[in-house]
């Protein structure tokens, strides 16, 4: 599906909706007008984090989770990306690796976007302060959205693996964190999203034990040291992707607020 908007425009639109970037836009534009921004340290040429991306096996399922379950808002969707330029832009490093190893690119999960045998679809989802991009690589004969992914999902998803990434969602201050996790799992189970499973802070070694753990075991609450006021839990998403949910109360909340003010002041100079 094509909504008449380019990928570059997609990123620009999504970024414009991000509140954390809006605060910096004026000062960046002013500096750019004088030409001074081009000579500034690299960090002063940025506008913050534009989005986090996750490659999914089933686009419709992932989109339902991030919009209907977690409440994000669709920014736009685009797709059927193929051709030499987009292939090289995303996959050159993997093509070189396949050549060095003397293996077929497909054997290490490289789709044929250049020839069009596979296609790339994207959807952007806006949250309060960040955008999540969902990406799916599918065979050309698979329909957008409901089609299956070109590559098999990885079966080793420990966050300890180097190169692993995760998306972290910030829970509001007045929300009961433990109940949120219970309700999240129940809603996902109702939708058939069986992979959405949160960890527990007590030791469990079977799925039955995990499910029967008390609600108070849903989150770890740090109440001392530099992270005093921080609560968190790790959870797998509907595609097996690594998610984190956090809540930041005082005093650690003020630590983050102070750091943000200092960063914005630095970026405005």
C-alpha positions in Angstrom: 0.0 0.0 0.0 1.4 3.4 -0.9 0.1 6.6 0.7 2.0 8.9 -1.7 4.6 9.7 0.9 8.3 8.8 0.7 10.4 7.0 3.3 12.3 10.2 3.9 9.1 12.1 4.4 7.9 9.3 6.7 10.9 9.8 8.9 10.5 13.5 8.9 6.8 13.4 9.8 7.3 10.9 12.6 10.2 13.0 14.0 8.0 16.1 13.9 5.5 14.4 16.1 8.0 13.5 18.8 7.8 15.9 21.7 11.4 15.4 22.7 12.7 16.6 19.4 10.3 19.5 19.0 12.1 21.3 21.9 15.3 21.4 19.9 14.0 22.2 16.5 14.1 26.0 16.8 17.7 26.2 18.0 18.9 23.7 15.5 17.2 25.6 12.6 18.7 28.9 13.8 22.2 27.6 14.0 21.8 25.9 10.6 20.8 29.2 9.0 24.2 30.8 10.0 26.1 27.7 8.9 27.7 27.3 12.3 25.9 24.0 13.0 27.9 22.3 10.2 31.1 22.9 12.2 29.7 22.0 15.6 30.5 18.8 17.5 28.5 15.9 16.1 26.2 15.7 19.1 25.1 19.3 18.5 24.0 18.4 15.0 21.4 15.9 16.2 17.8 16.2 17.2 17.7 13.2 19.5 16.4 9.7 18.8 13.9 9.6 15.9 12.6 6.1 16.3 13.4 2.5 17.4 12.8 -0.2 14.8 11.9 -3.9 15.1 11.7 -6.4 12.3 8.5 -8.5 12.6 7.3 -11.9 11.3 3.6 -10.8 11.0 3.0 -7.1 10.4 -0.7 -7.1 11.3 -0.2 -8.9 14.6 2.7 -6.5 15.6 0.7 -3.4 14.5 -2.3 -4.6 16.5 -0.1 -4.9 19.6 1.6 -1.6 19.4 -1.5 0.4 18.5 -4.5 -1.4 20.0 -2.8 -3.0 23.1 -0.2 -0.4 23.9 -2.2 2.6 22.5 0.2 4.0 19.9 -1.0 6.0 17.0 -0.2 5.2 13.4 1.9 7.9 11.7 1.9 6.3 8.3 2.6 3.1 6.4 4.5 2.4 3.2 5.8 -0.6 1.5 6.7 -2.8 -1.5 10.2 -1.3 -1.3 12.5 -3.0 -3.7 15.3 -2.2 -6.2 19.1 -1.9 -6.2 19.3 1.3 -4.2 17.2 0.2 -1.2 18.9 -3.2 -1.2 22.4 -1.7 -1.1 21.3 0.9 1.5 20.2 -1.7 4.0 22.1 -4.8 3.1 25.6 -4.0 1.7 27.3 -5.2 4.8 25.6 -8.5 4.7 26.4 -9.0 1.0 30.0 -8.4 1.8 29.9 -10.9 4.7 28.3 -13.5 2.4 31.0 -13.0 -0.2 33.8 -13.2 2.4 32.3 -16.5 3.7 31.6 -17.9 0.3 28.0 -18.5 1.0 24.7 -17.6 -0.7 23.3 -14.3 0.7 20.0 -16.0 1.3 21.6 -18.5 3.7 22.4 -15.7 6.1 19.0 -14.1 5.9 19.6 -11.6 3.1 16.4 -10.9 1.0 16.6 -10.1 -2.7 15.3 -6.6 -2.6 17.5 -5.8 -5.6 15.7 -8.2 -7.9 12.4 -7.8 -6.3 11.9 -11.4 -5.2 11.4 -10.0 -1.7 9.9 -6.7 -0.6 10.1 -4.4 2.5 7.1 -2.9 4.2 7.1 -0.4 7.1 4.7 1.2 9.5 5.5 4.0 12.0 3.7 4.1 15.4 3.8 7.3 17.5 4.0 7.2 21.3 4.3 10.2 23.7 8.0 10.7 23.3 9.3 8.2 20.6 8.3 6.5 17.4 8.5 2.8 16.8 9.1 1.5 13.3 7.8 -1.9 12.3 9.6 -3.6 9.4 8.7 -6.7 7.5 10.6 -8.4 4.7 8.3 -10.7 2.7 8.3 -12.7 -0.5 6.9 -10.8 -3.4 3.9 -13.1 -3.7 2.9 -12.6 0.0 0.3 -9.8 0.6 1.3 -6.7 2.6 0.4 -6.9 6.2 -1.1 -10.3 6.5 1.7 -12.2 4.7 4.5 -14.2 6.4 8.0 -13.0 6.7 10.7 -13.9 4.2 13.1 -15.2 6.9 12.5 -17.5 9.9 12.5 -15.8 13.3 15.6 -16.3 15.4 15.2 -18.8 18.1 17.8 -17.4 20.5 16.5 -14.2 22.0 18.5 -13.7 25.2 19.1 -10.0 25.8 22.7 -11.0 26.8 23.6 -11.5 23.2 25.7 -8.6 21.8 23.7 -6.7 19.1 20.4 -7.5 20.9 18.1 -4.5 21.1 15.0 -3.7 23.1 12.2 -1.2 23.2 11.5 0.4 26.6 8.1 1.8 27.5 7.6 4.4 30.3 4.7 3.7 32.6 3.0 6.8 34.1 3.6 7.6 37.7 0.1 7.0 39.0 -0.2 3.5 37.5 0.0 0.3 39.6 2.9 -1.4 37.8 2.2 -4.9 39.0 -1.5 -4.7 37.8 -0.4 -3.2 34.5 1.7 -6.3 33.8 -1.2 -8.6 34.8 -3.6 -6.7 32.6 -1.1 -6.6 29.7 -0.7 -10.4 29.7 -4.5 -11.0 30.0 -5.3 -8.7 27.1 -2.6 -10.3 24.9 -3.8 -13.8 25.8 -7.3 -12.7 24.8 -6.0 -11.7 21.4 -4.1 -14.9 20.9 -0.7 -13.2 21.3 0.8 -16.1 23.2 4.4 -14.8 23.0 3.7 -11.8 25.2 5.1 -13.1 28.5 6.6 -10.9 31.3 9.3 -12.2 33.5 8.9 -12.5 37.3 11.2 -11.3 40.1 10.9 -14.7 41.9 12.5 -17.9 40.6 10.2 -19.9 38.3 11.4 -22.6 35.9 8.1 -23.7 34.2 5.5 -21.7 32.4 2.9 -22.9 34.9 5.0 -21.5 37.8 5.4 -18.2 35.9 1.7 -17.9 35.4 0.8 -18.8 39.0 3.3 -16.4 40.6 1.7 -13.7 42.7 1.0 -10.3 41.2 3.6 -8.7 43.5 6.3 -10.6 41.7 5.6 -8.8 38.4 8.1 -6.0 38.8 11.4 -5.3 40.6 11.3 -2.1 42.6 14.6 -0.5 43.4 14.5 1.6 46.5 18.2 2.4 47.2 21.3 3.6 45.5 21.5 5.6 42.3 18.4 4.0 40.8 16.2 4.6 43.9 12.6 5.0 42.6 13.1 2.9 39.5 10.9 -0.1 38.7 11.2 -2.4 35.7 10.4 -5.8 34.2 11.4 -7.4 30.9 8.8 -8.9 28.6 8.7 -10.5 25.2 6.4 -8.9 22.6 4.1 -10.7 20.1 7.0 -11.2 17.6 9.4 -12.5 20.3 11.0 -9.1 20.4 12.5 -7.8 23.7 10.5 -5.2 25.5 11.1 -3.4 28.8 8.6 -1.5 30.9 9.8 1.0 33.5 8.4 3.5 36.0 10.6 6.3 37.3 9.5 7.9 40.6 11.4 10.2 42.9 14.3 10.5 43.5 15.5 8.9 40.2 12.8 10.8 38.3 14.5 14.1 39.3 17.9 12.7 38.1 16.5 12.1 34.6 14.7 15.5 34.6 17.9 17.3 35.6 19.9 15.5 32.9 17.3 16.4 30.3 17.4 20.1 31.2 21.2 20.0 31.1 21.1 18.3 27.7 18.6 20.7 26.2 20.7 23.6 27.5 23.9 22.2 25.9 22.1 21.6 22.6 20.8 25.2 22.5 24.3 26.7 22.8 
